[in-house]
């Protein structure tokens, strides 16, 4: 499975080997993680402030610098969640202009995971996957299930057996196949990877190179003057996305 794209390709951040666009997350030679390498010259003329401002009020206004197939036509308004001014908290910690980003209203499943899943499934369709899935403890499961149903893809979600039912209720509502695994999340994640390799499923993995790229679009452009930017985020690859952007 491979397809060409004029704007980016996957590249090993250790040995530098290039892989085009394949459903890979690690280099088969040195086992280092892959990252998305952009041809910035190719998008310089279209990725402008004017074009961004004229784009839709969602993640797709940044499509030129998202790892999505050429010609992809999104129809799901993901992201662009509001900033809420935290005046009282700002006074307490000495911040004069403090805002909190409210990702609890992200469409369609009220989770920041909707961003990464929308980008991942755009590629899954291009690669020709008919079944997609993930290992999860809640938010990711719901997002994969919802967006898979919208795209007409089969979804299989693996979760720890002791996971609270309330966390994956929506997963079942959207019709995904839910499989409880007797083990912790590391066991579930490893099994998910093995199943994906064995049966050629498109499993959205935590360490996939697309994740930091789509999460970078969580943040607003940096202000010209700033001394400190508190960043309270989970999981760790959101911090990686921020550090790459800084």
C-alpha positions as CSV (number, residue, x, y, z in Angstrom):
1,X,0.0,0.0,0.0
2,X,1.5,3.3,-1.1
3,X,0.4,6.5,-2.8
4,X,2.3,9.6,-3.9
5,X,1.6,13.0,-2.5
6,X,3.1,16.3,-3.7
7,X,3.4,17.9,-0.3
8,X,4.8,15.3,2.1
9,X,6.2,11.8,2.7
10,X,7.2,9.7,5.6
11,X,10.8,9.8,6.7
12,X,12.8,8.0,9.4
13,X,14.0,10.5,12.0
14,X,17.0,8.4,12.8
15,X,18.5,7.0,9.5
16,X,16.8,9.4,7.2
17,X,15.3,6.7,4.9
18,X,12.2,7.9,2.9
19,X,9.1,5.8,2.6
20,X,6.7,7.8,0.5
21,X,3.2,7.3,2.0
22,X,2.6,4.0,3.5
23,X,0.7,2.7,6.6
24,X,3.9,2.6,8.7
25,X,4.8,4.1,12.0
26,X,8.4,2.8,12.4
27,X,11.4,2.3,10.2
28,X,11.7,-1.5,9.3
29,X,15.5,-1.1,9.2
30,X,16.4,0.7,12.4
31,X,13.0,0.6,14.2
32,X,13.1,4.3,14.8
33,X,9.8,6.2,14.6
34,X,8.8,7.8,11.3
35,X,7.8,11.5,10.9
36,X,6.0,13.5,8.3
37,X,8.5,15.5,6.1
38,X,6.9,18.3,4.2
39,X,8.0,20.0,1.0
40,X,7.5,23.5,2.3
41,X,8.3,25.0,-1.1
42,X,5.4,23.1,-2.7
43,X,2.9,24.7,-0.3
44,X,4.5,28.1,0.2
45,X,2.2,29.8,-2.4
46,X,-1.1,28.4,-1.0
47,X,-0.4,28.2,2.7
48,X,-0.8,31.9,3.4
49,X,-2.4,34.0,6.1
50,X,-5.1,35.1,3.6
51,X,-6.0,31.5,2.5
52,X,-6.1,30.3,6.1
53,X,-8.4,33.2,7.2
54,X,-10.7,32.4,4.2
55,X,-10.8,28.7,5.0
56,X,-13.6,27.0,7.0
57,X,-13.8,27.3,10.7
58,X,-12.4,23.9,11.4
59,X,-9.1,21.9,11.2
60,X,-9.3,21.7,7.4
61,X,-8.3,25.4,7.0
62,X,-4.8,24.0,7.6
63,X,-5.2,21.2,5.0
64,X,-2.1,22.3,3.0
65,X,0.0,21.3,6.1
66,X,-1.9,18.3,7.2
67,X,-0.8,14.7,6.1
68,X,-3.9,14.0,4.0
69,X,-4.1,12.8,0.4
70,X,-4.1,15.2,-2.5
71,X,-7.7,16.1,-3.5
72,X,-9.2,15.0,-0.2
73,X,-12.6,16.6,0.3
74,X,-13.5,16.7,4.0
75,X,-17.1,16.9,5.0
76,X,-16.8,16.7,8.8
77,X,-16.2,20.0,10.6
78,X,-13.6,18.9,13.2
79,X,-11.7,21.1,15.6
80,X,-11.6,24.9,15.9
81,X,-12.9,24.7,19.4
82,X,-13.4,27.9,21.4
83,X,-11.1,29.7,23.8
84,X,-12.6,30.7,27.1
85,X,-11.1,33.6,29.0
86,X,-10.2,32.5,32.6
87,X,-10.1,35.9,34.3
88,X,-10.2,34.8,37.9
89,X,-7.6,32.1,37.4
90,X,-5.4,34.6,35.6
91,X,-5.5,37.0,38.5
92,X,-4.6,34.2,40.9
93,X,-1.5,33.1,38.9
94,X,-0.5,36.5,37.7
95,X,-1.5,36.1,34.0
96,X,-3.1,39.1,32.5
97,X,-4.5,37.4,29.4
98,X,-5.2,33.8,30.2
99,X,-7.5,31.6,28.0
100,X,-8.4,27.9,28.3
101,X,-9.2,25.9,25.2
102,X,-12.5,24.1,25.5
103,X,-12.0,20.8,23.6
104,X,-15.1,19.3,25.3
105,X,-17.2,20.6,22.4
106,X,-15.0,19.1,19.6
107,X,-17.2,17.5,16.9
108,X,-18.3,14.8,16.6
109,X,-17.5,13.0,19.9
110,X,-16.6,15.9,22.2
111,X,-12.9,14.9,22.3
112,X,-9.6,16.3,21.0
113,X,-9.1,12.8,19.5
114,X,-11.5,13.7,16.8
115,X,-8.7,15.7,15.1
116,X,-6.2,12.9,14.8
117,X,-8.9,10.3,13.8
118,X,-10.2,12.5,11.0
119,X,-6.7,12.7,9.5
120,X,-6.0,9.0,10.1
121,X,-9.2,7.8,8.5
122,X,-8.7,10.1,5.5
123,X,-5.5,8.1,4.8
124,X,-7.2,4.7,5.7
125,X,-9.6,5.2,2.9
126,X,-6.9,6.2,0.4
127,X,-4.9,3.1,1.4
128,X,-8.0,1.0,0.7
129,X,-8.6,-0.3,4.2
130,X,-12.0,-1.8,4.7
131,X,-11.6,-2.4,8.5
132,X,-10.1,0.0,10.9
133,X,-9.6,-0.1,14.7
134,X,-7.6,1.0,17.7
135,X,-6.7,0.2,21.3
136,X,-8.2,2.6,23.7
137,X,-9.4,3.5,27.1
138,X,-12.3,5.7,26.0
139,X,-12.0,8.8,23.9
140,X,-10.2,7.3,21.0
141,X,-12.6,4.4,20.8
142,X,-15.6,6.6,20.5
143,X,-14.0,8.8,17.9
144,X,-12.9,5.9,15.7
145,X,-16.3,4.3,16.0
146,X,-18.2,7.5,15.1
147,X,-16.1,8.5,12.1
148,X,-15.8,5.0,10.8
149,X,-19.6,4.7,10.8
150,X,-19.8,7.9,8.8
151,X,-17.3,6.7,6.2
152,X,-18.8,3.3,5.9
153,X,-15.8,1.5,7.3
154,X,-15.9,-1.5,9.7
155,X,-14.5,-0.8,13.1
156,X,-13.0,-3.1,15.8
157,X,-12.1,-1.5,19.1
158,X,-9.9,-3.3,21.7
159,X,-10.1,-2.2,25.3
160,X,-9.0,-3.5,28.7
161,X,-11.5,-5.9,30.2
162,X,-11.9,-3.8,33.4
163,X,-12.6,-0.5,31.5
164,X,-15.7,1.3,32.9
165,X,-18.8,0.8,30.7
166,X,-19.6,4.5,30.6
167,X,-16.4,5.3,28.8
168,X,-17.2,3.2,25.7
169,X,-21.0,3.4,25.6
170,X,-20.8,5.6,22.5
171,X,-18.5,3.1,20.8
172,X,-21.3,0.5,20.9
173,X,-23.9,3.1,19.9
174,X,-22.0,3.7,16.7
175,X,-21.9,0.0,15.9
176,X,-18.3,-0.8,16.3
177,X,-17.2,-4.3,17.3
178,X,-15.9,-4.0,20.9
179,X,-13.5,-6.6,22.2
180,X,-12.5,-6.6,25.9
181,X,-8.9,-7.9,26.5
182,X,-7.8,-9.5,29.8
183,X,-4.8,-7.3,30.4
184,X,-3.6,-3.7,30.9
185,X,-3.5,-1.1,28.2
186,X,0.1,-2.0,27.1
187,X,-1.1,-5.6,26.4
188,X,-4.1,-4.3,24.5
189,X,-2.0,-1.9,22.4
190,X,0.5,-4.7,21.5
191,X,-2.3,-7.1,20.5
192,X,-3.9,-4.4,18.4
193,X,-0.7,-3.9,16.5
194,X,-0.3,-7.6,15.9
195,X,-3.8,-8.0,14.6
196,X,-3.4,-5.0,12.3
197,X,-0.2,-6.6,10.8
198,X,-1.8,-10.0,10.5
199,X,-5.1,-9.0,8.9
200,X,-4.2,-5.8,7.1
201,X,-6.4,-3.6,9.2
202,X,-5.9,0.1,9.5
203,X,-5.3,0.5,13.2
204,X,-4.8,4.0,14.5
205,X,-1.7,3.8,16.7
206,X,-0.6,6.1,19.4
207,X,2.9,6.6,17.9
208,X,1.8,7.1,14.3
209,X,3.6,10.0,12.6
210,X,0.3,11.7,11.6
211,X,-0.7,12.3,15.3
212,X,1.6,15.2,16.2
213,X,0.9,16.9,12.8
214,X,-2.8,17.0,13.4
215,X,-2.4,18.0,17.0
216,X,-0.3,21.0,16.1
217,X,-3.5,22.4,14.7
218,X,-4.9,22.6,18.2
219,X,-2.9,25.7,18.9
220,X,-3.3,29.3,17.9
221,X,-0.5,31.3,16.2
222,X,2.0,32.4,18.8
223,X,1.7,35.9,20.1
224,X,4.6,38.2,19.4
225,X,5.3,38.9,23.0
226,X,5.2,36.2,25.6
227,X,7.4,35.1,28.5
228,X,5.7,31.9,29.5
229,X,3.2,29.5,27.9
230,X,1.7,27.0,30.3
231,X,0.8,23.8,28.6
232,X,-1.3,21.2,30.5
233,X,-1.9,18.4,28.0
234,X,-2.1,14.7,27.8
235,X,-0.9,12.4,26.3
236,X,2.7,13.1,25.7
237,X,2.7,13.4,21.9
238,X,0.6,16.5,22.3
239,X,3.6,18.1,24.0
240,X,5.8,16.8,21.2
241,X,3.5,18.6,18.7
242,X,3.8,21.8,20.6
243,X,7.6,21.6,20.9
244,X,7.9,20.9,17.2
245,X,5.8,24.0,16.5
246,X,7.7,26.3,18.8
